[in-house]
């Protein structure tokens, strides 16, 4: 081994480990592919690296709400955008706008009536859309990635949970450099501020597409990197 090779080995041994990329996921809409269902289905992820600096601020705000009894549901466990009142929702979106890194949020948008019957079963539809989303998020990671940890809300339906795990594992195995470790975890929203943050971003994106309500979306527009309308060129409607 030459002196230069020995120096390189020593530098490599003392190099800082690559960071873990955390991908927190949330969804909007439903799996009712009929005129009675939602017009759109959205699947949104927030890509974050530690330290999660916003978590302390949100935790402090949660206890402020408990102590001042501002929130309608006084047994305040966690933030949930659809259930939080307008005052709380506005405050949380303001915090997200100021603290979540720019261009760290990605979303796949599905106009459901353009989805062919063969893809409408949840165990086929969900993994496909999730695969596109996770692959894009990892490809756009701002730093080298030592490990990828994908965290979704708890999934009560075993068939759906297995489909999600298979889709993510297949996508990451095909895309990541050989040997890059990854994990998939299903936790309750109350267990992670990351999931609560994803819920808020997904709510804003879903409202924009489903109802044309852009108020919340405008507040956090700099954080949103992509909203991919996956069937944007489609012209056939199935219902």
Beta strands, then each sheet from edge to edge (+ up, - down):
strand 1: 19-28
strand 2: 40-48
strand 3: 105-111
strand 4: 145-153
strand 5: 181-187
strand 6: 224-229
sheet 1: 5+ 4+ 1+ 2- 3+ 6+
end
